[in-house]
Each structure stands twice: as C-alpha cells, then as structure tokens.
Amino acid sequence: MPFSISPEQKQTVLWLAVAAALLWLLVSLGPVLTPFIAAGILAYALNPGVDWLASWRLGRFHLPRSLAVTVMVLLLFAAVLALVLVVAPVLRTENLLLQEQIPTFLVRLNTFLGPLLREYGLHVQLDSAGIKSIATQYFSSSGEEIGRAILSSAKVGGIAVLGWIATFVLIPVVLFYLLLDWHALLARLLNGVPRRWVDRVAGFAQEVDGLLAQYLRGQLTVMLVLAAYYSIALTLCGFDVALPVGLVTGLLVFIPYLGFGLGLALATIAAILQFDGWQGLIFVGVVYGCGQILEGFFLTPRLVGERIGLHPLAVIFALLAFGQLFGFVGVLLALPASAIVMVAIKHLRHSYLSSSFYTR
C-alpha cells in the first residue's frame, strides 16, 4: 500500500515548519529583541495597574486607557529616577570615604601580614603612599577626564553604545503601545490558535498567568522588604554606605545569587575599609545571615510560595542559557520564562504518560 499524506497532515507539517522557522528567527534576533522583551515583562507587571486606573470613574467621567497608560509609565520612571537620586549622591560621598580609608586599611594589612610573611622568609611592604596617590587620582578624576574616557570608549565601541541608547529609548515607546493594546494583542494571539486547541491553550495560559503573577508580584514585595531590611540593619550597625548597599542587595535579589552575592561583597569591602578589627565583618555576617533566614524561611514561602519550583542546577542553566541568547535582559527573563517552560513540560509529561506509546 503506497504511503500517502492527507491534506490535513500536509497543513500540520507546513504550519509546524513555519513555527520552527519563526522560533529560529527569534533566537537569531535575540539582541534586537531586547527592548521588546524588557517592555513585555514591564507591560505584564504594570497592566493590572493600568486596568485599575482605566476602570476608575467619578460620575460620568472615566479615565481613558491612553491616559492611564501614560500615568503608569510616568510613575515607573519617577520610581527609577527617585532610586537614582537616592543612590547617586551617597555613592559620590563614598568616593571620599574610600580615599580616606584605603591608606588606613593598607597600614592594618601591613601590620597583620608582615609578621606572618616574614616567618616564611618573605619581606613584603605595601607602598601605602603610592597606592593612596593612585586612588586619590582615580576617585577625584575631573569631568574633563571622564568625558575623554567616555568619548574614547565610544570611538572603540560606538555601535555597542548606540545599541544601548536605542534600547533605552525603545523600551518606553514599546511599553506604551503594549500597555495601550494589551487586551487586543492577547485576543489576536488567541484567535490565531487552531480552534480545536483553544480551550487547552486558554487553560495553559491561565495556569502560566497564575504562576507568573505569584512570582513577579510576590518577588516585588520581597525585594522592597529586603531593601528596607538591609538598609536599616546596616545603618544600625554604623555603616556609612548602608543605603546604597542595602538597596542594591534588596532590589537585585530577583536575580538568583547575584543580588545577595554582590551586596555581601560590597558590605564586606565597606566593613574592611571602615571598621577596625573584626567588628565590621561580624556585623556583615549577622546582617546577611539573618537576611537569608528572613528571605528563605518567611518572605519567600509566604509571599512567593514555592517560587517556580526549579532545581538550583536548572536555575543556573536557565540564567546562562537566556543570558547567552538575549544578553542581560535574558538573565532577567530566565526565571519567568522557565516557569512557562515548566508548565509546558508538565502538560507534555501528562500527555506522554497517558499515550499509547508509553502504556503499551
């Protein structure tokens, strides 16, 4: 009996090939998609707020969705600007602290390491004056020198600089239009699904939405609470850089391992530079140890639930894979996208276990 393919099977193969080609194209255009991916994540998180503003009524007056979107985007930029205005002056002051504390730290380091090294026949003496001169020159660089460095960098990597500028300009534009047409875009996507799969796809989307909503909104609450905790705790311990280090640690906690690790490194450096002996390091250990307990045993289980339920190795792989495909935005996208993949794998596993291929 000759092998034959029905018209329906031909259509299936054709559209599967088109879908595979589109997926390959998206992966190939990873860097170009960065502003669209970032705007999509922000739009998903901000859309409930836009819906709430658009549904607000005062008598016959109601807020148009375009105005609600504008208000929400302005609030987002106001929050980012407020963060910059809070952190930037403190970091500027920190330069002066580093200039003052580095020579003192080098003297303590010489006092501590010198006798130990001499026992092994090594005579090492750090040039505190020379290092102080270099540090002072670096931290007190004039605006003209900084401008020349930026121009020099731009000449070498002009395309990269223009790419970053284009990304930051495109994100608010794409975000505005995504929020404006959010429900229409979702309806178009659903209308493009084959009719026999509509119910299954809608159920899948609802499940993913519930998981992402729990993760993103819960994680936002965790970030704010931890930023306040680390800032207050480090301030009570007497750290001069409590506010910027606390904000960095808390607000970057949504990137697994990076936020906590970077904050711990910055706090440790500040403790070494600011405090004599082991006092500062003990403060850092207590503050960050209690912070991990607070996050792992109280905040995350109550506010985020089980998060996405990924194994730590899967988390590391997701961060590396999405970072390779989409750059830094891919790192931000890794865990939410992994949630979608996890739901898809769960449905695929259920179909596989109930199939005749597995049962026979």
C-alpha positions in Angstrom: 0.0 0.0 0.0 1.6 3.3 -1.1 2.4 5.8 1.6 0.1 8.8 1.4 -0.3 12.1 3.4 -3.7 13.6 3.9 -4.3 17.3 3.2 -4.8 17.9 6.9 -1.4 16.3 7.7 0.2 18.4 5.0 -1.2 21.5 6.6 0.1 20.4 10.0 3.6 19.8 8.7 3.5 23.2 6.9 2.5 25.2 9.9 4.9 23.3 12.2 7.7 24.2 9.8 6.6 27.9 9.8 6.5 27.9 13.6 10.0 26.3 13.7 11.3 29.0 11.3 9.8 31.8 13.4 11.4 30.3 16.5 14.8 30.1 14.8 14.4 33.7 13.7 13.5 34.9 17.2 16.6 33.2 18.6 18.8 34.7 15.9 17.4 38.1 16.6 18.0 37.8 20.3 19.9 41.1 20.8 17.4 43.1 18.6 14.5 41.7 20.7 16.0 43.0 24.0 13.8 46.2 24.3 10.7 44.3 23.3 11.3 41.6 25.8 12.1 44.1 28.6 9.0 46.1 27.6 6.9 42.9 27.6 7.9 42.0 31.1 7.2 45.5 32.3 3.8 45.6 30.5 2.8 42.3 32.1 3.6 43.6 35.5 2.0 47.0 35.0 -1.1 46.0 33.1 -3.2 45.4 36.3 -2.5 48.9 37.4 -3.5 50.3 34.1 -6.7 48.3 34.2 -7.5 49.7 37.6 -6.8 53.3 36.6 -8.9 52.8 33.4 -11.8 51.4 35.4 -11.8 54.3 37.8 -14.9 56.5 37.5 -16.1 59.8 39.0 -19.7 60.2 38.0 -19.8 60.2 34.2 -16.1 60.8 33.9 -13.7 57.9 33.4 -10.0 57.9 32.7 -9.2 56.9 29.1 -6.8 54.0 28.8 -4.3 56.1 26.9 -4.1 58.5 29.9 -4.0 55.6 32.3 -1.0 54.1 30.4 0.7 57.5 30.4 0.2 57.9 34.2 1.6 54.3 34.9 4.6 54.8 32.6 5.4 58.2 34.3 5.1 56.6 37.8 7.6 53.9 36.7 10.1 56.4 35.5 9.5 58.5 38.6 10.4 55.5 40.8 13.5 54.8 38.7 14.6 58.5 38.9 13.9 58.5 42.7 16.2 55.5 43.1 19.0 57.1 41.1 18.6 60.4 43.1 18.9 58.5 46.3 21.8 56.3 45.5 24.0 58.6 43.3 24.8 61.2 46.0 25.6 58.5 48.5 28.0 56.8 46.1 29.6 60.2 45.4 30.2 60.6 49.1 31.5 57.1 49.2 34.4 58.0 46.9 35.7 60.4 49.7 35.3 57.7 52.3 37.4 55.3 50.1 40.1 57.9 49.7 40.3 58.3 53.5 40.1 54.6 54.4 42.3 52.9 51.9 45.6 54.1 53.4 44.4 53.1 56.9 43.4 49.7 55.6 46.8 49.2 53.9 48.6 50.0 57.2 46.5 47.5 59.1 47.1 44.9 56.3 50.9 45.5 56.5 50.8 45.2 60.3 48.8 41.9 60.0 50.5 40.3 57.1 54.1 41.5 57.6 55.0 39.3 60.6 53.3 36.3 59.1 55.2 36.6 55.8 58.5 37.2 57.5 58.2 33.8 59.2 58.4 32.3 55.8 61.3 34.5 54.6 59.1 36.8 52.6 59.6 40.6 53.1 56.7 42.4 51.5 55.8 46.0 52.2 52.9 47.7 50.6 53.5 51.2 49.3 50.7 52.9 51.1 51.7 56.4 49.8 51.8 55.3 46.2 48.5 53.4 46.4 46.9 56.4 48.1 48.1 58.7 45.3 46.7 56.4 42.6 43.4 56.0 44.5 43.1 59.8 45.0 43.8 60.5 41.4 41.2 57.9 40.3 38.4 58.9 42.6 38.9 62.6 42.0 39.1 62.5 38.2 37.8 65.7 36.7 34.7 65.8 34.5 37.0 66.5 31.5 39.0 63.3 32.0 35.8 61.3 32.4 34.4 62.9 29.3 37.6 62.0 27.3 37.3 58.4 28.6 33.7 58.2 27.5 34.5 59.6 24.1 37.4 57.2 23.7 35.2 54.3 24.6 32.5 55.5 22.2 35.1 55.5 19.4 36.1 51.9 20.1 32.6 50.6 20.7 30.4 53.1 19.0 27.9 50.5 17.7 27.5 49.0 21.1 26.9 52.4 22.7 24.3 53.3 20.0 22.7 49.9 20.6 22.3 50.6 24.4 21.0 54.1 23.6 18.5 52.7 21.2 17.4 50.0 23.7 16.7 52.6 26.5 14.9 54.8 24.0 12.8 52.0 22.6 11.7 50.4 25.9 9.3 53.2 27.0 7.9 53.5 23.4 7.3 49.8 23.1 6.0 49.7 26.7 3.4 52.4 26.0 2.0 50.7 22.9 2.0 47.3 24.6 0.0 48.6 27.5 -2.3 50.5 25.3 -3.3 47.5 23.2 -2.6 44.8 25.7 -6.0 43.1 25.7 -6.4 43.4 21.9 -3.0 41.8 21.4 -3.9 38.9 23.7 -7.2 38.4 21.8 -5.3 38.3 18.5 -2.9 35.7 19.8 -5.9 33.6 21.0 -7.7 34.0 17.7 -4.6 32.7 15.9 -4.7 29.4 17.8 -6.3 26.4 16.0 -10.0 26.1 17.1 -9.6 22.6 18.4 -6.8 23.7 20.7 -8.4 26.9 22.0 -9.6 25.5 25.3 -6.4 23.8 26.1 -4.3 26.8 25.2 -6.5 29.1 27.3 -6.2 26.8 30.3 -2.4 26.7 29.8 -2.3 30.5 29.6 -4.3 30.8 32.8 -2.0 28.4 34.6 1.1 30.3 33.4 -0.5 33.6 34.3 -1.3 32.4 37.8 2.3 31.2 38.3 3.9 34.3 36.9 1.6 36.6 38.9 2.5 34.8 42.1 6.2 35.0 41.2 6.5 38.6 39.9 4.3 40.4 42.3 5.4 38.3 45.3 9.0 38.8 44.3 8.5 42.6 44.1 7.3 42.6 47.6 10.2 40.5 48.7 12.6 43.0 47.0 11.1 46.0 48.8 11.1 44.3 52.2 14.7 43.1 51.9 15.9 46.5 50.6 14.4 48.2 53.7 15.8 45.5 56.0 19.3 45.6 54.7 19.4 49.4 54.6 18.0 49.7 58.2 20.2 46.9 59.6 23.4 48.2 58.1 22.5 51.8 59.3 22.0 50.5 62.8 25.4 48.8 62.6 27.0 52.1 61.7 27.9 51.6 58.0 28.3 54.8 56.1 27.2 53.1 52.9 24.1 51.4 54.4 21.6 52.9 52.0 23.2 52.1 48.6 24.4 48.7 49.7 21.0 47.8 51.2 19.1 49.0 48.1 21.4 47.1 45.8 21.1 43.9 47.8 17.4 44.1 48.1 16.5 45.2 44.6 18.8 42.7 42.9 17.5 39.7 44.8 15.3 38.8 41.9 18.4 37.7 40.1 19.3 34.5 41.9 22.7 34.5 43.6 23.8 37.9 42.0 21.9 40.2 44.3 22.9 38.6 47.6 26.5 37.9 46.4 27.1 41.5 45.1 25.5 43.0 48.3 27.6 40.8 50.5 30.8 41.6 48.6 30.1 45.4 48.8 29.2 45.2 52.5 32.4 43.2 53.2 34.6 45.7 51.5 32.9 48.5 53.4 33.4 46.7 56.7 37.1 46.2 55.9 37.6 49.9 55.0 35.5 51.4 57.7 36.0 49.3 60.9 39.0 48.3 62.9 39.5 44.6 63.6 36.7 42.0 63.0 33.8 44.1 64.3 32.6 45.1 60.8 32.9 41.6 59.4 30.9 40.2 62.3 28.2 42.8 61.6 28.1 41.8 57.9 27.8 38.1 58.8 25.0 38.7 61.3 23.0 41.1 59.0 23.3 39.0 55.9 22.8 35.7 57.7 19.6 37.0 59.3 18.6 38.3 55.9 18.9 34.9 54.3 16.9 33.4 57.0 14.2 36.1 56.7 14.1 35.6 52.9 14.3 31.8 52.8 12.0 30.8 55.7 9.5 33.7 55.9 9.3 36.1 53.0 9.6 33.7 50.0 7.3 30.9 51.3 4.6 33.4 52.4 4.8 35.9 49.5 6.1 33.9 46.6 5.1 30.4 47.6 7.4 27.8 46.1 8.5 30.3 43.5 8.9 28.4 40.3 9.9 25.1 41.8 13.2 24.7 39.8 16.2 22.8 41.0 19.2 25.0 41.7 21.1 23.5 38.7 18.1 24.2 36.5 18.2 27.8 37.7 21.9 28.2 36.9 21.4 26.6 33.4 18.4 28.9 32.7 20.4 32.0 33.7 23.3 31.0 31.5 21.1 29.9 28.5 18.9 33.0 28.4 21.9 35.3 29.1 23.6 33.8 26.1 20.6 34.2 23.8 19.3 37.7 24.9 22.1 39.3 27.0 21.4 40.9 30.3 17.7 41.1 29.7 17.8 37.4 29.1 19.1 37.0 32.7 16.0 38.9 33.9 13.8 36.9 31.7 15.3 33.5 32.6 13.1 32.5 35.6 9.7 33.8 34.3 10.4 32.1 31.0 11.4 28.9 32.9 8.0 29.0 34.6 6.3 28.8 31.2 8.6 26.0 30.1 7.9 24.1 33.3 4.2 24.3 32.8 4.6 23.2 29.2 6.8 20.2 30.3 4.2 19.3 32.9 1.4 19.1 30.3 3.7 17.3 27.9 4.6 14.7 30.5 0.9 14.2 31.3 0.2 13.6 27.6 3.1 11.3 27.3 2.1 9.2 30.3 -1.4 8.8 29.0 -0.4 8.0 25.4 -0.4 4.5 23.9 3.3 4.9 23.1 4.0 4.8 26.9 1.3 2.4 28.1 1.9 -0.3 25.5 
